[in-house]
Amino acid sequence: MREKPTMRIPMGLLALCCVLTVYAIAIASFVPPLIGEWHALAQTPVYLALGLIWLLPLKRFLIWMETGKWG
């Protein structure tokens, strides 16, 4: 348990927001030209997968924010 506050949590949250914004802009810019002509039901799994992929590194990042260690 932490004895005193660290800047890891506020800086981590700021970094997370910035990275997610860049990721969302990249997806919104590059994916529609590739699958925009597809039927909506065919696009749904693609956007669902892309919407969940950002969660993969989140656990380790949150551990780092709390403890300062990546594992």
mmCIF file of the N, C-alpha and C atoms, coordinates in Angstrom:
data_MODEL
# 
_entry.id   MODEL 
# 
loop_
_atom_site.group_PDB 
_atom_site.id 
_atom_site.type_symbol 
_atom_site.label_atom_id 
_atom_site.label_alt_id 
_atom_site.label_comp_id 
_atom_site.label_asym_id 
_atom_site.label_entity_id 
_atom_site.label_seq_id 
_atom_site.pdbx_PDB_ins_code 
_atom_site.Cartn_x 
_atom_site.Cartn_y 
_atom_site.Cartn_z 
_atom_site.occupancy 
_atom_site.B_iso_or_equiv 
_atom_site.pdbx_formal_charge 
_atom_site.auth_seq_id 
_atom_site.auth_comp_id 
_atom_site.auth_asym_id 
_atom_site.auth_atom_id 
_atom_site.pdbx_PDB_model_num 
ATOM 1   N N  . MET A 1 1  ? 0.844   -1.184 0.000   1.00 0.00 ? 1  MET A N  1 
ATOM 2   C CA . MET A 1 1  ? 0.000   0.000  0.000   1.00 0.00 ? 1  MET A CA 1 
ATOM 3   C C  . MET A 1 1  ? 0.887   1.244  0.000   1.00 0.00 ? 1  MET A C  1 
ATOM 4   N N  . ARG A 1 2  ? 0.443   2.273  -0.732  1.00 0.00 ? 2  ARG A N  1 
ATOM 5   C CA . ARG A 1 2  ? 1.194   3.527  -0.810  1.00 0.00 ? 2  ARG A CA 1 
ATOM 6   C C  . ARG A 1 2  ? 1.122   4.276  0.505   1.00 0.00 ? 2  ARG A C  1 
ATOM 7   N N  . GLU A 1 3  ? 2.249   4.853  0.890   1.00 0.00 ? 3  GLU A N  1 
ATOM 8   C CA . GLU A 1 3  ? 2.287   5.697  2.079   1.00 0.00 ? 3  GLU A CA 1 
ATOM 9   C C  . GLU A 1 3  ? 2.010   7.157  1.730   1.00 0.00 ? 3  GLU A C  1 
ATOM 10  N N  . LYS A 1 4  ? 2.429   7.567  0.531   1.00 0.00 ? 4  LYS A N  1 
ATOM 11  C CA . LYS A 1 4  ? 2.206   8.952  0.111   1.00 0.00 ? 4  LYS A CA 1 
ATOM 12  C C  . LYS A 1 4  ? 1.771   8.977  -1.353  1.00 0.00 ? 4  LYS A C  1 
ATOM 13  N N  . PRO A 1 5  ? 1.091   10.009 -1.776  1.00 0.00 ? 5  PRO A N  1 
ATOM 14  C CA . PRO A 1 5  ? 0.624   10.089 -3.163  1.00 0.00 ? 5  PRO A CA 1 
ATOM 15  C C  . PRO A 1 5  ? 1.793   10.192 -4.144  1.00 0.00 ? 5  PRO A C  1 
ATOM 16  N N  . THR A 1 6  ? 1.575   9.654  -5.325  1.00 0.00 ? 6  THR A N  1 
ATOM 17  C CA . THR A 1 6  ? 2.573   9.768  -6.392  1.00 0.00 ? 6  THR A CA 1 
ATOM 18  C C  . THR A 1 6  ? 1.924   10.425 -7.599  1.00 0.00 ? 6  THR A C  1 
ATOM 19  N N  . MET A 1 7  ? 2.756   10.884 -8.495  1.00 0.00 ? 7  MET A N  1 
ATOM 20  C CA . MET A 1 7  ? 2.256   11.503 -9.727  1.00 0.00 ? 7  MET A CA 1 
ATOM 21  C C  . MET A 1 7  ? 1.939   10.468 -10.789 1.00 0.00 ? 7  MET A C  1 
ATOM 22  N N  . ARG A 1 8  ? 2.214   9.176  -10.511 1.00 0.00 ? 8  ARG A N  1 
ATOM 23  C CA . ARG A 1 8  ? 1.947   8.129  -11.502 1.00 0.00 ? 8  ARG A CA 1 
ATOM 24  C C  . ARG A 1 8  ? 0.485   8.054  -11.883 1.00 0.00 ? 8  ARG A C  1 
ATOM 25  N N  . ILE A 1 9  ? -0.406  8.174  -10.934 1.00 0.00 ? 9  ILE A N  1 
ATOM 26  C CA . ILE A 1 9  ? -1.835  8.007  -11.227 1.00 0.00 ? 9  ILE A CA 1 
ATOM 27  C C  . ILE A 1 9  ? -2.369  9.168  -12.075 1.00 0.00 ? 9  ILE A C  1 
ATOM 28  N N  . PRO A 1 10 ? -2.160  10.428 -11.689 1.00 0.00 ? 10 PRO A N  1 
ATOM 29  C CA . PRO A 1 10 ? -2.663  11.498 -12.564 1.00 0.00 ? 10 PRO A CA 1 
ATOM 30  C C  . PRO A 1 10 ? -1.982  11.508 -13.933 1.00 0.00 ? 10 PRO A C  1 
ATOM 31  N N  . MET A 1 11 ? -0.686  11.267 -13.973 1.00 0.00 ? 11 MET A N  1 
ATOM 32  C CA . MET A 1 11 ? 0.018   11.242 -15.251 1.00 0.00 ? 11 MET A CA 1 
ATOM 33  C C  . MET A 1 11 ? -0.422  10.027 -16.080 1.00 0.00 ? 11 MET A C  1 
ATOM 34  N N  . GLY A 1 12 ? -0.663  8.907  -15.420 1.00 0.00 ? 12 GLY A N  1 
ATOM 35  C CA . GLY A 1 12 ? -1.142  7.718  -16.116 1.00 0.00 ? 12 GLY A CA 1 
ATOM 36  C C  . GLY A 1 12 ? -2.518  7.930  -16.718 1.00 0.00 ? 12 GLY A C  1 
ATOM 37  N N  . LEU A 1 13 ? -3.399  8.579  -15.983 1.00 0.00 ? 13 LEU A N  1 
ATOM 38  C CA . LEU A 1 13 ? -4.733  8.861  -16.504 1.00 0.00 ? 13 LEU A CA 1 
ATOM 39  C C  . LEU A 1 13 ? -4.668  9.824  -17.686 1.00 0.00 ? 13 LEU A C  1 
ATOM 40  N N  . LEU A 1 14 ? -3.805  10.824 -17.586 1.00 0.00 ? 14 LEU A N  1 
ATOM 41  C CA . LEU A 1 14 ? -3.635  11.750 -18.700 1.00 0.00 ? 14 LEU A CA 1 
ATOM 42  C C  . LEU A 1 14 ? -3.083  11.025 -19.923 1.00 0.00 ? 14 LEU A C  1 
ATOM 43  N N  . ALA A 1 15 ? -2.075  10.178 -19.715 1.00 0.00 ? 15 ALA A N  1 
ATOM 44  C CA . ALA A 1 15 ? -1.510  9.402  -20.825 1.00 0.00 ? 15 ALA A CA 1 
ATOM 45  C C  . ALA A 1 15 ? -2.554  8.467  -21.427 1.00 0.00 ? 15 ALA A C  1 
ATOM 46  N N  . LEU A 1 16 ? -3.337  7.809  -20.582 1.00 0.00 ? 16 LEU A N  1 
ATOM 47  C CA . LEU A 1 16 ? -4.378  6.905  -21.067 1.00 0.00 ? 16 LEU A CA 1 
ATOM 48  C C  . LEU A 1 16 ? -5.396  7.655  -21.930 1.00 0.00 ? 16 LEU A C  1 
ATOM 49  N N  . CYS A 1 17 ? -5.825  8.818  -21.484 1.00 0.00 ? 17 CYS A N  1 
ATOM 50  C CA . CYS A 1 17 ? -6.776  9.616  -22.262 1.00 0.00 ? 17 CYS A CA 1 
ATOM 51  C C  . CYS A 1 17 ? -6.176  10.029 -23.602 1.00 0.00 ? 17 CYS A C  1 
ATOM 52  N N  . CYS A 1 18 ? -4.910  10.436 -23.593 1.00 0.00 ? 18 CYS A N  1 
ATOM 53  C CA . CYS A 1 18 ? -4.252  10.843 -24.842 1.00 0.00 ? 18 CYS A CA 1 
ATOM 54  C C  . CYS A 1 18 ? -4.123  9.668  -25.805 1.00 0.00 ? 18 CYS A C  1 
ATOM 55  N N  . VAL A 1 19 ? -3.689  8.526  -25.296 1.00 0.00 ? 19 VAL A N  1 
ATOM 56  C CA . VAL A 1 19 ? -3.505  7.353  -26.155 1.00 0.00 ? 19 VAL A CA 1 
ATOM 57  C C  . VAL A 1 19 ? -4.849  6.871  -26.704 1.00 0.00 ? 19 VAL A C  1 
ATOM 58  N N  . LEU A 1 20 ? -5.873  6.853  -25.882 1.00 0.00 ? 20 LEU A N  1 
ATOM 59  C CA . LEU A 1 20 ? -7.191  6.430  -26.364 1.00 0.00 ? 20 LEU A CA 1 
ATOM 60  C C  . LEU A 1 20 ? -7.754  7.404  -27.399 1.00 0.00 ? 20 LEU A C  1 
ATOM 61  N N  . THR A 1 21 ? -7.475  8.686  -27.238 1.00 0.00 ? 21 THR A N  1 
ATOM 62  C CA . THR A 1 21 ? -7.916  9.667  -28.222 1.00 0.00 ? 21 THR A CA 1 
ATOM 63  C C  . THR A 1 21 ? -7.223  9.431  -29.560 1.00 0.00 ? 21 THR A C  1 
ATOM 64  N N  . VAL A 1 22 ? -5.920  9.216  -29.523 1.00 0.00 ? 22 VAL A N  1 
ATOM 65  C CA . VAL A 1 22 ? -5.169  8.939  -30.747 1.00 0.00 ? 22 VAL A CA 1 
ATOM 66  C C  . VAL A 1 22 ? -5.670  7.645  -31.393 1.00 0.00 ? 22 VAL A C  1 
ATOM 67  N N  . TYR A 1 23 ? -5.909  6.619  -30.573 1.00 0.00 ? 23 TYR A N  1 
ATOM 68  C CA . TYR A 1 23 ? -6.416  5.339  -31.086 1.00 0.00 ? 23 TYR A CA 1 
ATOM 69  C C  . TYR A 1 23 ? -7.776  5.533  -31.750 1.00 0.00 ? 23 TYR A C  1 
ATOM 70  N N  . ALA A 1 24 ? -8.667  6.258  -31.106 1.00 0.00 ? 24 ALA A N  1 
ATOM 71  C CA . ALA A 1 24 ? -10.011 6.480  -31.658 1.00 0.00 ? 24 ALA A CA 1 
ATOM 72  C C  . ALA A 1 24 ? -9.944  7.264  -32.968 1.00 0.00 ? 24 ALA A C  1 
ATOM 73  N N  . ILE A 1 25 ? -9.099  8.272  -33.020 1.00 0.00 ? 25 ILE A N  1 
ATOM 74  C CA . ILE A 1 25 ? -8.955  9.049  -34.253 1.00 0.00 ? 25 ILE A CA 1 
ATOM 75  C C  . ILE A 1 25 ? -8.385  8.175  -35.363 1.00 0.00 ? 25 ILE A C  1 
ATOM 76  N N  . ALA A 1 26 ? -7.417  7.340  -35.031 1.00 0.00 ? 26 ALA A N  1 
ATOM 77  C CA . ALA A 1 26 ? -6.831  6.448  -36.034 1.00 0.00 ? 26 ALA A CA 1 
ATOM 78  C C  . ALA A 1 26 ? -7.870  5.478  -36.568 1.00 0.00 ? 26 ALA A C  1 
ATOM 79  N N  . ILE A 1 27 ? -8.656  4.891  -35.680 1.00 0.00 ? 27 ILE A N  1 
ATOM 80  C CA . ILE A 1 27 ? -9.700  3.956  -36.115 1.00 0.00 ? 27 ILE A CA 1 
ATOM 81  C C  . ILE A 1 27 ? -10.729 4.684  -36.979 1.00 0.00 ? 27 ILE A C  1 
ATOM 82  N N  . ALA A 1 28 ? -11.149 5.858  -36.532 1.00 0.00 ? 28 ALA A N  1 
ATOM 83  C CA . ALA A 1 28 ? -12.160 6.611  -37.282 1.00 0.00 ? 28 ALA A CA 1 
ATOM 84  C C  . ALA A 1 28 ? -11.635 7.101  -38.627 1.00 0.00 ? 28 ALA A C  1 
ATOM 85  N N  . SER A 1 29 ? -10.334 7.244  -38.750 1.00 0.00 ? 29 SER A N  1 
ATOM 86  C CA . SER A 1 29 ? -9.753  7.732  -40.005 1.00 0.00 ? 29 SER A CA 1 
ATOM 87  C C  . SER A 1 29 ? -9.457  6.615  -40.997 1.00 0.00 ? 29 SER A C  1 
ATOM 88  N N  . PHE A 1 30 ? -8.932  5.504  -40.501 1.00 0.00 ? 30 PHE A N  1 
ATOM 89  C CA . PHE A 1 30 ? -8.418  4.475  -41.397 1.00 0.00 ? 30 PHE A CA 1 
ATOM 90  C C  . PHE A 1 30 ? -9.373  3.318  -41.669 1.00 0.00 ? 30 PHE A C  1 
ATOM 91  N N  . VAL A 1 31 ? -10.264 3.001  -40.754 1.00 0.00 ? 31 VAL A N  1 
ATOM 92  C CA . VAL A 1 31 ? -11.124 1.834  -40.931 1.00 0.00 ? 31 VAL A CA 1 
ATOM 93  C C  . VAL A 1 31 ? -12.311 2.084  -41.875 1.00 0.00 ? 31 VAL A C  1 
ATOM 94  N N  . PRO A 1 32 ? -13.016 3.203  -41.788 1.00 0.00 ? 32 PRO A N  1 
ATOM 95  C CA . PRO A 1 32 ? -14.173 3.386  -42.677 1.00 0.00 ? 32 PRO A CA 1 
ATOM 96  C C  . PRO A 1 32 ? -13.866 3.267  -44.171 1.00 0.00 ? 32 PRO A C  1 
ATOM 97  N N  . PRO A 1 33 ? -12.738 3.795  -44.663 1.00 0.00 ? 33 PRO A N  1 
ATOM 98  C CA . PRO A 1 33 ? -12.473 3.582  -46.097 1.00 0.00 ? 33 PRO A CA 1 
ATOM 99  C C  . PRO A 1 33 ? -12.289 2.105  -46.459 1.00 0.00 ? 33 PRO A C  1 
ATOM 100 N N  . LEU A 1 34 ? -11.850 1.305  -45.501 1.00 0.00 ? 34 LEU A N  1 
ATOM 101 C CA . LEU A 1 34 ? -11.624 -0.112 -45.778 1.00 0.00 ? 34 LEU A CA 1 
ATOM 102 C C  . LEU A 1 34 ? -12.904 -0.938 -45.739 1.00 0.00 ? 34 LEU A C  1 
ATOM 103 N N  . ILE A 1 35 ? -13.791 -0.637 -44.787 1.00 0.00 ? 35 ILE A N  1 
ATOM 104 C CA . ILE A 1 35 ? -14.984 -1.473 -44.622 1.00 0.00 ? 35 ILE A CA 1 
ATOM 105 C C  . ILE A 1 35 ? -16.277 -0.690 -44.758 1.00 0.00 ? 35 ILE A C  1 
ATOM 106 N N  . GLY A 1 36 ? -16.197 0.555  -45.202 1.00 0.00 ? 36 GLY A N  1 
ATOM 107 C CA . GLY A 1 36 ? -17.382 1.414  -45.290 1.00 0.00 ? 36 GLY A CA 1 
ATOM 108 C C  . GLY A 1 36 ? -18.459 0.913  -46.230 1.00 0.00 ? 36 GLY A C  1 
ATOM 109 N N  . GLU A 1 37 ? -18.079 0.138  -47.208 1.00 0.00 ? 37 GLU A N  1 
ATOM 110 C CA . GLU A 1 37 ? -19.042 -0.376 -48.185 1.00 0.00 ? 37 GLU A CA 1 
ATOM 111 C C  . GLU A 1 37 ? -19.698 -1.679 -47.728 1.00 0.00 ? 37 GLU A C  1 
ATOM 112 N N  . TRP A 1 38 ? -19.188 -2.248 -46.660 1.00 0.00 ? 38 TRP A N  1 
ATOM 113 C CA . TRP A 1 38 ? -19.734 -3.507 -46.156 1.00 0.00 ? 38 TRP A CA 1 
ATOM 114 C C  . TRP A 1 38 ? -21.118 -3.275 -45.554 1.00 0.00 ? 38 TRP A C  1 
ATOM 115 N N  . HIS A 1 39 ? -21.883 -4.341 -45.474 1.00 0.00 ? 39 HIS A N  1 
ATOM 116 C CA . HIS A 1 39 ? -23.176 -4.309 -44.790 1.00 0.00 ? 39 HIS A CA 1 
ATOM 117 C C  . HIS A 1 39 ? -22.929 -4.030 -43.298 1.00 0.00 ? 39 HIS A C  1 
ATOM 118 N N  . ALA A 1 40 ? -23.868 -3.374 -42.657 1.00 0.00 ? 40 ALA A N  1 
ATOM 119 C CA . ALA A 1 40 ? -23.716 -2.996 -41.250 1.00 0.00 ? 40 ALA A CA 1 
ATOM 120 C C  . ALA A 1 40 ? -23.462 -4.205 -40.351 1.00 0.00 ? 40 ALA A C  1 
ATOM 121 N N  . LEU A 1 41 ? -24.098 -5.332 -40.644 1.00 0.00 ? 41 LEU A N  1 
ATOM 122 C CA . LEU A 1 41 ? -23.892 -6.527 -39.823 1.00 0.00 ? 41 LEU A CA 1 
ATOM 123 C C  . LEU A 1 41 ? -22.495 -7.104 -40.007 1.00 0.00 ? 41 LEU A C  1 
ATOM 124 N N  . ALA A 1 42 ? -21.863 -6.851 -41.140 1.00 0.00 ? 42 ALA A N  1 
ATOM 125 C CA . ALA A 1 42 ? -20.492 -7.300 -41.349 1.00 0.00 ? 42 ALA A CA 1 
ATOM 126 C C  . ALA A 1 42 ? -19.502 -6.342 -40.688 1.00 0.00 ? 42 ALA A C  1 
ATOM 127 N N  . GLN A 1 43 ? -19.856 -5.072 -40.593 1.00 0.00 ? 43 GLN A N  1 
ATOM 128 C CA . GLN A 1 43 ? -18.985 -4.091 -39.946 1.00 0.00 ? 43 GLN A CA 1 
ATOM 129 C C  . GLN A 1 43 ? -18.991 -4.226 -38.425 1.00 0.00 ? 43 GLN A C  1 
ATOM 130 N N  . THR A 1 44 ? -20.099 -4.676 -37.887 1.00 0.00 ? 44 THR A N  1 
ATOM 131 C CA . THR A 1 44 ? -20.261 -4.743 -36.436 1.00 0.00 ? 44 THR A CA 1 
ATOM 132 C C  . THR A 1 44 ? -19.160 -5.528 -35.735 1.00 0.00 ? 44 THR A C  1 
ATOM 133 N N  . PRO A 1 45 ? -18.818 -6.762 -36.168 1.00 0.00 ? 45 PRO A N  1 
ATOM 134 C CA . PRO A 1 45 ? -17.754 -7.480 -35.458 1.00 0.00 ? 45 PRO A CA 1 
ATOM 135 C C  . PRO A 1 45 ? -16.395 -6.794 -35.560 1.00 0.00 ? 45 PRO A C  1 
ATOM 136 N N  . VAL A 1 46 ? -16.153 -6.112 -36.664 1.00 0.00 ? 46 VAL A N  1 
ATOM 137 C CA . VAL A 1 46 ? -14.874 -5.403 -36.824 1.00 0.00 ? 46 VAL A CA 1 
ATOM 138 C C  . VAL A 1 46 ? -14.785 -4.281 -35.798 1.00 0.00 ? 46 VAL A C  1 
ATOM 139 N N  . TYR A 1 47 ? -15.816 -3.457 -35.722 1.00 0.00 ? 47 TYR A N  1 
ATOM 140 C CA . TYR A 1 47 ? -15.804 -2.351 -34.767 1.00 0.00 ? 47 TYR A CA 1 
ATOM 141 C C  . TYR A 1 47 ? -15.866 -2.852 -33.323 1.00 0.00 ? 47 TYR A C  1 
ATOM 142 N N  . LEU A 1 48 ? -16.545 -3.939 -33.081 1.00 0.00 ? 48 LEU A N  1 
ATOM 143 C CA . LEU A 1 48 ? -16.585 -4.523 -31.746 1.00 0.00 ? 48 LEU A CA 1 
ATOM 144 C C  . LEU A 1 48 ? -15.194 -4.986 -31.324 1.00 0.00 ? 48 LEU A C  1 
ATOM 145 N N  . ALA A 1 49 ? -14.503 -5.674 -32.220 1.00 0.00 ? 49 ALA A N  1 
ATOM 146 C CA . ALA A 1 49 ? -13.138 -6.129 -31.916 1.00 0.00 ? 49 ALA A CA 1 
ATOM 147 C C  . ALA A 1 49 ? -12.207 -4.947 -31.698 1.00 0.00 ? 49 ALA A C  1 
ATOM 148 N N  . LEU A 1 50 ? -12.284 -3.949 -32.571 1.00 0.00 ? 50 LEU A N  1 
ATOM 149 C CA . LEU A 1 50 ? -11.425 -2.771 -32.420 1.00 0.00 ? 50 LEU A CA 1 
ATOM 150 C C  . LEU A 1 50 ? -11.767 -1.989 -31.149 1.00 0.00 ? 50 LEU A C  1 
ATOM 151 N N  . GLY A 1 51 ? -13.010 -2.043 -30.746 1.00 0.00 ? 51 GLY A N  1 
ATOM 152 C CA . GLY A 1 51 ? -13.417 -1.368 -29.514 1.00 0.00 ? 51 GLY A CA 1 
ATOM 153 C C  . GLY A 1 51 ? -12.955 -2.081 -28.268 1.00 0.00 ? 51 GLY A C  1 
ATOM 154 N N  . LEU A 1 52 ? -12.629 -3.359 -28.377 1.00 0.00 ? 52 LEU A N  1 
ATOM 155 C CA . LEU A 1 52 ? -12.169 -4.122 -27.214 1.00 0.00 ? 52 LEU A CA 1 
ATOM 156 C C  . LEU A 1 52 ? -10.653 -4.315 -27.167 1.00 0.00 ? 52 LEU A C  1 
ATOM 157 N N  . ILE A 1 53 ? -9.974  -4.142 -28.299 1.00 0.00 ? 53 ILE A N  1 
ATOM 158 C CA . ILE A 1 53 ? -8.534  -4.379 -28.355 1.00 0.00 ? 53 ILE A CA 1 
ATOM 159 C C  . ILE A 1 53 ? -7.767  -3.488 -27.387 1.00 0.00 ? 53 ILE A C  1 
ATOM 160 N N  . TRP A 1 54 ? -8.209  -2.265 -27.194 1.00 0.00 ? 54 TRP A N  1 
ATOM 161 C CA . TRP A 1 54 ? -7.474  -1.359 -26.317 1.00 0.00 ? 54 TRP A CA 1 
ATOM 162 C C  . TRP A 1 54 ? -7.473  -1.842 -24.860 1.00 0.00 ? 54 TRP A C  1 
ATOM 163 N N  . LEU A 1 55 ? -8.364  -2.761 -24.534 1.00 0.00 ? 55 LEU A N  1 
ATOM 164 C CA . LEU A 1 55 ? -8.409  -3.281 -23.173 1.00 0.00 ? 55 LEU A CA 1 
ATOM 165 C C  . LEU A 1 55 ? -7.261  -4.252 -22.858 1.00 0.00 ? 55 LEU A C  1 
ATOM 166 N N  . LEU A 1 56 ? -6.654  -4.831 -23.893 1.00 0.00 ? 56 LEU A N  1 
ATOM 167 C CA . LEU A 1 56 ? -5.616  -5.838 -23.670 1.00 0.00 ? 56 LEU A CA 1 
ATOM 168 C C  . LEU A 1 56 ? -4.449  -5.332 -22.817 1.00 0.00 ? 56 LEU A C  1 
ATOM 169 N N  . PRO A 1 57 ? -3.853  -4.179 -23.117 1.00 0.00 ? 57 PRO A N  1 
ATOM 170 C CA . PRO A 1 57 ? -2.732  -3.726 -22.283 1.00 0.00 ? 57 PRO A CA 1 
ATOM 171 C C  . PRO A 1 57 ? -3.164  -2.975 -21.022 1.00 0.00 ? 57 PRO A C  1 
ATOM 172 N N  . LEU A 1 58 ? -4.456  -2.793 -20.833 1.00 0.00 ? 58 LEU A N  1 
ATOM 173 C CA . LEU A 1 58 ? -4.938  -1.952 -19.739 1.00 0.00 ? 58 LEU A CA 1 
ATOM 174 C C  . LEU A 1 58 ? -4.592  -2.508 -18.359 1.00 0.00 ? 58 LEU A C  1 
ATOM 175 N N  . LYS A 1 59 ? -4.663  -3.819 -18.164 1.00 0.00 ? 59 LYS A N  1 
ATOM 176 C CA . LYS A 1 59 ? -4.401  -4.396 -16.848 1.00 0.00 ? 59 LYS A CA 1 
ATOM 177 C C  . LYS A 1 59 ? -2.984  -4.068 -16.379 1.00 0.00 ? 59 LYS A C  1 
ATOM 178 N N  . ARG A 1 60 ? -2.005  -4.306 -17.240 1.00 0.00 ? 60 ARG A N  1 
ATOM 179 C CA . ARG A 1 60 ? -0.619  -4.015 -16.861 1.00 0.00 ? 60 ARG A CA 1 
ATOM 180 C C  . ARG A 1 60 ? -0.406  -2.523 -16.619 1.00 0.00 ? 60 ARG A C  1 
ATOM 181 N N  . PHE A 1 61 ? -1.059  -1.693 -17.427 1.00 0.00 ? 61 PHE A N  1 
ATOM 182 C CA . PHE A 1 61 ? -0.935  -0.248 -17.258 1.00 0.00 ? 61 PHE A CA 1 
ATOM 183 C C  . PHE A 1 61 ? -1.510  0.191  -15.918 1.00 0.00 ? 61 PHE A C  1 
ATOM 184 N N  . LEU A 1 62 ? -2.660  -0.338 -15.545 1.00 0.00 ? 62 LEU A N  1 
ATOM 185 C CA . LEU A 1 62 ? -3.258  0.015  -14.251 1.00 0.00 ? 62 LEU A CA 1 
ATOM 186 C C  . LEU A 1 62 ? -2.415  -0.490 -13.092 1.00 0.00 ? 62 LEU A C  1 
ATOM 187 N N  . ILE A 1 63 ? -1.805  -1.668 -13.247 1.00 0.00 ? 63 ILE A N  1 
ATOM 188 C CA . ILE A 1 63 ? -0.888  -2.170 -12.210 1.00 0.00 ? 63 ILE A CA 1 
ATOM 189 C C  . ILE A 1 63 ? 0.289   -1.220 -12.064 1.00 0.00 ? 63 ILE A C  1 
ATOM 190 N N  . TRP A 1 64 ? 0.839   -0.758 -13.205 1.00 0.00 ? 64 TRP A N  1 
ATOM 191 C CA . TRP A 1 64 ? 1.953   0.179  -13.145 1.00 0.00 ? 64 TRP A CA 1 
ATOM 192 C C  . TRP A 1 64 ? 1.532   1.470  -12.447 1.00 0.00 ? 64 TRP A C  1 
ATOM 193 N N  . MET A 1 65 ? 0.347   1.978  -12.771 1.00 0.00 ? 65 MET A N  1 
ATOM 194 C CA . MET A 1 65 ? -0.114  3.211  -12.142 1.00 0.00 ? 65 MET A CA 1 
ATOM 195 C C  . MET A 1 65 ? -0.213  3.062  -10.628 1.00 0.00 ? 65 MET A C  1 
ATOM 196 N N  . GLU A 1 66 ? -0.616  1.901  -10.169 1.00 0.00 ? 66 GLU A N  1 
ATOM 197 C CA . GLU A 1 66 ? -0.810  1.688  -8.732  1.00 0.00 ? 66 GLU A CA 1 
ATOM 198 C C  . GLU A 1 66 ? 0.493   1.351  -8.004  1.00 0.00 ? 66 GLU A C  1 
ATOM 199 N N  . THR A 1 67 ? 1.339   0.530  -8.627  1.00 0.00 ? 67 THR A N  1 
ATOM 200 C CA . THR A 1 67 ? 2.517   0.012  -7.904  1.00 0.00 ? 67 THR A CA 1 
ATOM 201 C C  . THR A 1 67 ? 3.846   0.511  -8.433  1.00 0.00 ? 67 THR A C  1 
ATOM 202 N N  . GLY A 1 68 ? 3.900   0.938  -9.674  1.00 0.00 ? 68 GLY A N  1 
ATOM 203 C CA . GLY A 1 68 ? 5.168   1.347  -10.267 1.00 0.00 ? 68 GLY A CA 1 
ATOM 204 C C  . GLY A 1 68 ? 5.893   0.189  -10.932 1.00 0.00 ? 68 GLY A C  1 
ATOM 205 N N  . LYS A 1 69 ? 5.282   -0.990 -10.922 1.00 0.00 ? 69 LYS A N  1 
ATOM 206 C CA . LYS A 1 69 ? 5.853   -2.180 -11.563 1.00 0.00 ? 69 LYS A CA 1 
ATOM 207 C C  . LYS A 1 69 ? 4.919   -2.634 -12.674 1.00 0.00 ? 69 LYS A C  1 
ATOM 208 N N  . TRP A 1 70 ? 5.473   -3.227 -13.730 1.00 0.00 ? 70 TRP A N  1 
ATOM 209 C CA . TRP A 1 70 ? 4.659   -3.640 -14.873 1.00 0.00 ? 70 TRP A CA 1 
ATOM 210 C C  . TRP A 1 70 ? 4.012   -5.019 -14.691 1.00 0.00 ? 70 TRP A C  1 
ATOM 211 N N  . GLY A 1 71 ? 4.323   -5.730 -13.676 1.00 0.00 ? 71 GLY A N  1 
ATOM 212 C CA . GLY A 1 71 ? 3.773   -7.075 -13.553 1.00 0.00 ? 71 GLY A CA 1 
ATOM 213 C C  . GLY A 1 71 ? 3.013   -7.320 -12.305 1.00 0.00 ? 71 GLY A C  1 
# 
